[in-house]
């Protein structure tokens, strides 16, 4: 919710998943509260 309210997004109308619409904005906000992601290869 806060990313939608406070971040300027580069998406237009339609249906977007949070990751698709918020992208790096979401990752940065989560990292601020110590939630991180690791990339792994299979």
N, CA, C and O atoms as a Tripos MOL2 file, in Angstrom:
@<TRIPOS>MOLECULE
protein
  168   167    42     0     0
PROTEIN
NO_CHARGES

@<TRIPOS>ATOM
      1 N           0.7900   -1.1880    0.0000 N.3       1 UNK1
      2 CA          0.0000    0.0000    0.0000 C.3       1 UNK1
      3 C           0.8410    1.2640    0.0000 C.2       1 UNK1
      4 O           0.5560    2.1820   -0.7700 O.2       1 UNK1
      5 N           1.8770    1.3430    0.8460 N.am      2 UNK2
      6 CA          2.6550    2.5740    0.9320 C.3       2 UNK2
      7 C           3.4420    2.8340   -0.3350 C.2       2 UNK2
      8 O           3.6040    3.9870   -0.7350 O.2       2 UNK2
      9 N           3.9310    1.7930   -0.9690 N.am      3 UNK3
     10 CA          4.6420    1.9940   -2.2300 C.3       3 UNK3
     11 C           3.7080    2.5700   -3.2830 C.2       3 UNK3
     12 O           4.1100    3.4300   -4.0680 O.2       3 UNK3
     13 N           2.4840    2.1110   -3.3050 N.am      4 UNK4
     14 CA          1.5170    2.6460   -4.2590 C.3       4 UNK4
     15 C           1.2120    4.1080   -3.9680 C.2       4 UNK4
     16 O           1.0210    4.8980   -4.8930 O.2       4 UNK4
     17 N           1.1630    4.4760   -2.6880 N.am      5 UNK5
     18 CA          0.8090    5.8380   -2.2990 C.3       5 UNK5
     19 C           1.9690    6.8190   -2.4560 C.2       5 UNK5
     20 O           1.7480    7.9730   -2.8260 O.2       5 UNK5
     21 N           3.1980    6.3840   -2.1830 N.am      6 UNK6
     22 CA          4.3120    7.3190   -2.0990 C.3       6 UNK6
     23 C           5.3360    7.2290   -3.2190 C.2       6 UNK6
     24 O           6.0880    8.1820   -3.4250 O.2       6 UNK6
     25 N           5.3940    6.1370   -3.9410 N.am      7 UNK7
     26 CA          6.3910    5.9870   -5.0040 C.3       7 UNK7
     27 C           5.7800    6.3250   -6.3520 C.2       7 UNK7
     28 O           4.6500    5.9410   -6.6510 O.2       7 UNK7
     29 N           6.5460    7.0520   -7.1660 N.am      8 UNK8
     30 CA          6.0980    7.3440   -8.5240 C.3       8 UNK8
     31 C           6.4100    6.1260   -9.3880 C.2       8 UNK8
     32 O           7.5720    5.7570   -9.5600 O.2       8 UNK8
     33 N           5.3660    5.5080   -9.9270 N.am      9 UNK9
     34 CA          5.5300    4.2700  -10.6830 C.3       9 UNK9
     35 C           5.4770    4.5390  -12.1750 C.2       9 UNK9
     36 O           4.8290    5.4820  -12.6290 O.2       9 UNK9
     37 N           6.1710    3.6950  -12.9320 N.am     10 UNK10
     38 CA          6.2350    3.8370  -14.3850 C.3      10 UNK10
     39 C           5.3020    2.8670  -15.0930 C.2      10 UNK10
     40 O           5.6340    2.3600  -16.1640 O.2      10 UNK10
     41 N           4.1370    2.6020  -14.5070 N.am     11 UNK11
     42 CA          3.1990    1.6720  -15.1280 C.3      11 UNK11
     43 C           1.9200    2.4090  -15.4970 C.2      11 UNK11
     44 O           1.5380    3.3900  -14.8590 O.2      11 UNK11
     45 N           1.2770    1.9180  -16.5300 N.am     12 UNK12
     46 CA          0.0090    2.4870  -16.9520 C.3      12 UNK12
     47 C          -1.1010    1.5440  -16.5290 C.2      12 UNK12
     48 O          -0.8530    0.5920  -15.7890 O.2      12 UNK12
     49 N          -2.3050    1.7880  -16.9800 N.am     13 UNK13
     50 CA         -3.4630    0.9990  -16.5890 C.3      13 UNK13
     51 C          -3.3110   -0.4830  -16.8500 C.2      13 UNK13
     52 O          -2.3590   -0.9230  -17.4960 O.2      13 UNK13
     53 N          -4.2570   -1.2450  -16.3400 N.am     14 UNK14
     54 CA         -4.2250   -2.6860  -16.5110 C.3      14 UNK14
     55 C          -4.0980   -3.3880  -15.1810 C.2      14 UNK14
     56 O          -4.2070   -2.7690  -14.1230 O.2      14 UNK14
     57 N          -3.8700   -4.6650  -15.2410 N.am     15 UNK15
     58 CA         -3.7360   -5.4700  -14.0320 C.3      15 UNK15
     59 C          -2.2690   -5.8390  -13.8710 C.2      15 UNK15
     60 O          -1.6710   -6.4400  -14.7630 O.2      15 UNK15
     61 N          -1.6970   -5.4790  -12.7390 N.am     16 UNK16
     62 CA         -0.2830   -5.7080  -12.4700 C.3      16 UNK16
     63 C          -0.1280   -6.4610  -11.1540 C.2      16 UNK16
     64 O          -0.8560   -6.2000  -10.1960 O.2      16 UNK16
     65 N           0.8120   -7.3870  -11.1070 N.am     17 UNK17
     66 CA          1.1590   -8.0030   -9.8290 C.3      17 UNK17
     67 C           2.0220   -6.9970   -9.0650 C.2      17 UNK17
     68 O           2.6120   -6.1100   -9.6820 O.2      17 UNK17
     69 N           2.1090   -7.1140   -7.7420 N.am     18 UNK18
     70 CA          2.9430   -6.1710   -6.9860 C.3      18 UNK18
     71 C           4.3910   -6.1270   -7.4810 C.2      18 UNK18
     72 O           4.9690   -5.0460   -7.5970 O.2      18 UNK18
     73 N           4.9720   -7.2750   -7.7700 N.am     19 UNK19
     74 CA          6.3640   -7.2990   -8.2300 C.3      19 UNK19
     75 C           6.5120   -6.6220   -9.5900 C.2      19 UNK19
     76 O           7.4940   -5.9190   -9.8260 O.2      19 UNK19
     77 N           5.5530   -6.8260  -10.4780 N.am     20 UNK20
     78 CA          5.6250   -6.2190  -11.8060 C.3      20 UNK20
     79 C           5.4390   -4.7120  -11.7470 C.2      20 UNK20
     80 O           6.1400   -3.9740  -12.4390 O.2      20 UNK20
     81 N           4.5140   -4.2530  -10.9390 N.am     21 UNK21
     82 CA          4.2180   -2.8260  -10.8730 C.3      21 UNK21
     83 C           5.2350   -2.0540  -10.0440 C.2      21 UNK21
     84 O           5.6360   -0.9530  -10.4200 O.2      21 UNK21
     85 N           5.6520   -2.6200   -8.9270 N.am     22 UNK22
     86 CA          6.4980   -1.8850   -7.9870 C.3      22 UNK22
     87 C           7.9810   -2.1310   -8.1900 C.2      22 UNK22
     88 O           8.8010   -1.2630   -7.8880 O.2      22 UNK22
     89 N           8.3370   -3.3070   -8.6980 N.am     23 UNK23
     90 CA          9.7260   -3.6270   -9.0260 C.3      23 UNK23
     91 C          10.7270   -3.2520   -7.9560 C.2      23 UNK23
     92 O          10.5910   -3.6510   -6.7990 O.2      23 UNK23
     93 N          11.7350   -2.4840   -8.3410 N.am     24 UNK24
     94 CA         12.8270   -2.1250   -7.4350 C.3      24 UNK24
     95 C          12.3390   -1.2690   -6.2730 C.2      24 UNK24
     96 O          12.9220   -1.3200   -5.1900 O.2      24 UNK24
     97 N          11.2780   -0.4790   -6.4720 N.am     25 UNK25
     98 CA         10.7190    0.3040   -5.3600 C.3      25 UNK25
     99 C          10.3340   -0.6190   -4.2080 C.2      25 UNK25
    100 O          10.6300   -0.3310   -3.0480 O.2      25 UNK25
    101 N           9.6760   -1.7200   -4.5300 N.am     26 UNK26
    102 CA          9.2570   -2.6680   -3.5010 C.3      26 UNK26
    103 C          10.4650   -3.3230   -2.8340 C.2      26 UNK26
    104 O          10.5010   -3.4420   -1.6100 O.2      26 UNK26
    105 N          11.4380   -3.7430   -3.6110 N.am     27 UNK27
    106 CA         12.6420   -4.3750   -3.0630 C.3      27 UNK27
    107 C          13.3590   -3.4080   -2.1210 C.2      27 UNK27
    108 O          13.8020   -3.8090   -1.0450 O.2      27 UNK27
    109 N          13.4770   -2.1500   -2.5130 N.am     28 UNK28
    110 CA         14.1500   -1.1530   -1.6770 C.3      28 UNK28
    111 C          13.4020   -0.9240   -0.3710 C.2      28 UNK28
    112 O          14.0230   -0.8380    0.6890 O.2      28 UNK28
    113 N          12.0710   -0.8230   -0.4320 N.am     29 UNK29
    114 CA         11.2820   -0.6150    0.7890 C.3      29 UNK29
    115 C          11.3980   -1.8130    1.7240 C.2      29 UNK29
    116 O          11.5110   -1.6400    2.9380 O.2      29 UNK29
    117 N          11.3720   -3.0150    1.1800 N.am     30 UNK30
    118 CA         11.5040   -4.2030    2.0200 C.3      30 UNK30
    119 C          12.8950   -4.2840    2.6400 C.2      30 UNK30
    120 O          13.0330   -4.6960    3.7910 O.2      30 UNK30
    121 N          13.9180   -3.9000    1.8990 N.am     31 UNK31
    122 CA         15.2850   -3.9170    2.4270 C.3      31 UNK31
    123 C          15.4440   -2.9360    3.5830 C.2      31 UNK31
    124 O          16.2340   -3.1800    4.4950 O.2      31 UNK31
    125 N          14.7020   -1.8290    3.5570 N.am     32 UNK32
    126 CA         14.7630   -0.8500    4.6460 C.3      32 UNK32
    127 C          14.3110   -1.4460    5.9750 C.2      32 UNK32
    128 O          14.7160   -0.9680    7.0340 O.2      32 UNK32
    129 N          13.4810   -2.4790    5.9340 N.am     33 UNK33
    130 CA         13.0110   -3.1310    7.1640 C.3      33 UNK33
    131 C          13.6150   -4.5340    7.2930 C.2      33 UNK33
    132 O          13.0310   -5.4240    7.9110 O.2      33 UNK33
    133 N          14.7960   -4.7060    6.6970 N.am     34 UNK34
    134 CA         15.5920   -5.9380    6.8080 C.3      34 UNK34
    135 C          14.9380   -7.1750    6.2080 C.2      34 UNK34
    136 O          15.1680   -8.2870    6.6840 O.2      34 UNK34
    137 N          14.1360   -6.9990    5.1830 N.am     35 UNK35
    138 CA         13.6180   -8.1260    4.4110 C.3      35 UNK35
    139 C          14.3970   -8.1330    3.1010 C.2      35 UNK35
    140 O          14.3110   -7.1900    2.3150 O.2      35 UNK35
    141 N          15.1510   -9.1900    2.8730 N.am     36 UNK36
    142 CA         15.9970   -9.2500    1.6850 C.3      36 UNK36
    143 C          15.7180  -10.5190    0.8910 C.2      36 UNK36
    144 O          15.0630  -11.4440    1.3720 O.2      36 UNK36
    145 N          16.2230  -10.5420   -0.3170 N.am     37 UNK37
    146 CA         16.0580  -11.6720   -1.2120 C.3      37 UNK37
    147 C          17.4250  -12.1050   -1.7060 C.2      37 UNK37
    148 O          18.3030  -11.2730   -1.9330 O.2      37 UNK37
    149 N          17.6030  -13.3930   -1.8700 N.am     38 UNK38
    150 CA         18.8260  -13.9390   -2.4430 C.3      38 UNK38
    151 C          18.4880  -14.5940   -3.7730 C.2      38 UNK38
    152 O          17.4810  -15.2910   -3.8990 O.2      38 UNK38
    153 N          19.3350  -14.3650   -4.7540 N.am     39 UNK39
    154 CA         19.1630  -15.0000   -6.0580 C.3      39 UNK39
    155 C          19.9150  -16.3180   -6.0390 C.2      39 UNK39
    156 O          21.0920  -16.3650   -5.6810 O.2      39 UNK39
    157 N          19.2380  -17.3810   -6.4220 N.am     40 UNK40
    158 CA         19.8670  -18.6970   -6.4580 C.3      40 UNK40
    159 C          19.7180  -19.2880   -7.8490 C.2      40 UNK40
    160 O          18.7610  -18.9840   -8.5620 O.2      40 UNK40
    161 N          20.6540  -20.1220   -8.2260 N.am     41 UNK41
    162 CA         20.6070  -20.7830   -9.5270 C.3      41 UNK41
    163 C          20.2720  -22.2540   -9.3180 C.2      41 UNK41
    164 O          20.7110  -22.8740   -8.3490 O.2      41 UNK41
    165 N          19.5050  -22.7890  -10.2240 N.am     42 UNK42
    166 CA         19.1530  -24.2090  -10.1680 C.3      42 UNK42
    167 C          19.8160  -24.9410  -11.2990 C.2      42 UNK42
    168 O          19.6480  -26.1530  -11.4320 O.2      42 UNK42
@<TRIPOS>BOND
     1     1     2 1
     2     2     3 1
     3     3     4 2
     4     3     5 am
     5     5     6 1
     6     6     7 1
     7     7     8 2
     8     7     9 am
     9     9    10 1
    10    10    11 1
    11    11    12 2
    12    11    13 am
    13    13    14 1
    14    14    15 1
    15    15    16 2
    16    15    17 am
    17    17    18 1
    18    18    19 1
    19    19    20 2
    20    19    21 am
    21    21    22 1
    22    22    23 1
    23    23    24 2
    24    23    25 am
    25    25    26 1
    26    26    27 1
    27    27    28 2
    28    27    29 am
    29    29    30 1
    30    30    31 1
    31    31    32 2
    32    31    33 am
    33    33    34 1
    34    34    35 1
    35    35    36 2
    36    35    37 am
    37    37    38 1
    38    38    39 1
    39    39    40 2
    40    39    41 am
    41    41    42 1
    42    42    43 1
    43    43    44 2
    44    43    45 am
    45    45    46 1
    46    46    47 1
    47    47    48 2
    48    47    49 am
    49    49    50 1
    50    50    51 1
    51    51    52 2
    52    51    53 am
    53    53    54 1
    54    54    55 1
    55    55    56 2
    56    55    57 am
    57    57    58 1
    58    58    59 1
    59    59    60 2
    60    59    61 am
    61    61    62 1
    62    62    63 1
    63    63    64 2
    64    63    65 am
    65    65    66 1
    66    66    67 1
    67    67    68 2
    68    67    69 am
    69    69    70 1
    70    70    71 1
    71    71    72 2
    72    71    73 am
    73    73    74 1
    74    74    75 1
    75    75    76 2
    76    75    77 am
    77    77    78 1
    78    78    79 1
    79    79    80 2
    80    79    81 am
    81    81    82 1
    82    82    83 1
    83    83    84 2
    84    83    85 am
    85    85    86 1
    86    86    87 1
    87    87    88 2
    88    87    89 am
    89    89    90 1
    90    90    91 1
    91    91    92 2
    92    91    93 am
    93    93    94 1
    94    94    95 1
    95    95    96 2
    96    95    97 am
    97    97    98 1
    98    98    99 1
    99    99   100 2
   100    99   101 am
   101   101   102 1
   102   102   103 1
   103   103   104 2
   104   103   105 am
   105   105   106 1
   106   106   107 1
   107   107   108 2
   108   107   109 am
   109   109   110 1
   110   110   111 1
   111   111   112 2
   112   111   113 am
   113   113   114 1
   114   114   115 1
   115   115   116 2
   116   115   117 am
   117   117   118 1
   118   118   119 1
   119   119   120 2
   120   119   121 am
   121   121   122 1
   122   122   123 1
   123   123   124 2
   124   123   125 am
   125   125   126 1
   126   126   127 1
   127   127   128 2
   128   127   129 am
   129   129   130 1
   130   130   131 1
   131   131   132 2
   132   131   133 am
   133   133   134 1
   134   134   135 1
   135   135   136 2
   136   135   137 am
   137   137   138 1
   138   138   139 1
   139   139   140 2
   140   139   141 am
   141   141   142 1
   142   142   143 1
   143   143   144 2
   144   143   145 am
   145   145   146 1
   146   146   147 1
   147   147   148 2
   148   147   149 am
   149   149   150 1
   150   150   151 1
   151   151   152 2
   152   151   153 am
   153   153   154 1
   154   154   155 1
   155   155   156 2
   156   155   157 am
   157   157   158 1
   158   158   159 1
   159   159   160 2
   160   159   161 am
   161   161   162 1
   162   162   163 1
   163   163   164 2
   164   163   165 am
   165   165   166 1
   166   166   167 1
   167   167   168 2
@<TRIPOS>SUBSTRUCTURE
     1 UNK1         2 RESIDUE 1 A UNK
     2 UNK2         6 RESIDUE 1 A UNK
     3 UNK3        10 RESIDUE 1 A UNK
     4 UNK4        14 RESIDUE 1 A UNK
     5 UNK5        18 RESIDUE 1 A UNK
     6 UNK6        22 RESIDUE 1 A UNK
     7 UNK7        26 RESIDUE 1 A UNK
     8 UNK8        30 RESIDUE 1 A UNK
     9 UNK9        34 RESIDUE 1 A UNK
    10 UNK10       38 RESIDUE 1 A UNK
    11 UNK11       42 RESIDUE 1 A UNK
    12 UNK12       46 RESIDUE 1 A UNK
    13 UNK13       50 RESIDUE 1 A UNK
    14 UNK14       54 RESIDUE 1 A UNK
    15 UNK15       58 RESIDUE 1 A UNK
    16 UNK16       62 RESIDUE 1 A UNK
    17 UNK17       66 RESIDUE 1 A UNK
    18 UNK18       70 RESIDUE 1 A UNK
    19 UNK19       74 RESIDUE 1 A UNK
    20 UNK20       78 RESIDUE 1 A UNK
    21 UNK21       82 RESIDUE 1 A UNK
    22 UNK22       86 RESIDUE 1 A UNK
    23 UNK23       90 RESIDUE 1 A UNK
    24 UNK24       94 RESIDUE 1 A UNK
    25 UNK25       98 RESIDUE 1 A UNK
    26 UNK26      102 RESIDUE 1 A UNK
    27 UNK27      106 RESIDUE 1 A UNK
    28 UNK28      110 RESIDUE 1 A UNK
    29 UNK29      114 RESIDUE 1 A UNK
    30 UNK30      118 RESIDUE 1 A UNK
    31 UNK31      122 RESIDUE 1 A UNK
    32 UNK32      126 RESIDUE 1 A UNK
    33 UNK33      130 RESIDUE 1 A UNK
    34 UNK34      134 RESIDUE 1 A UNK
    35 UNK35      138 RESIDUE 1 A UNK
    36 UNK36      142 RESIDUE 1 A UNK
    37 UNK37      146 RESIDUE 1 A UNK
    38 UNK38      150 RESIDUE 1 A UNK
    39 UNK39      154 RESIDUE 1 A UNK
    40 UNK40      158 RESIDUE 1 A UNK
    41 UNK41      162 RESIDUE 1 A UNK
    42 UNK42      166 RESIDUE 1 A UNK
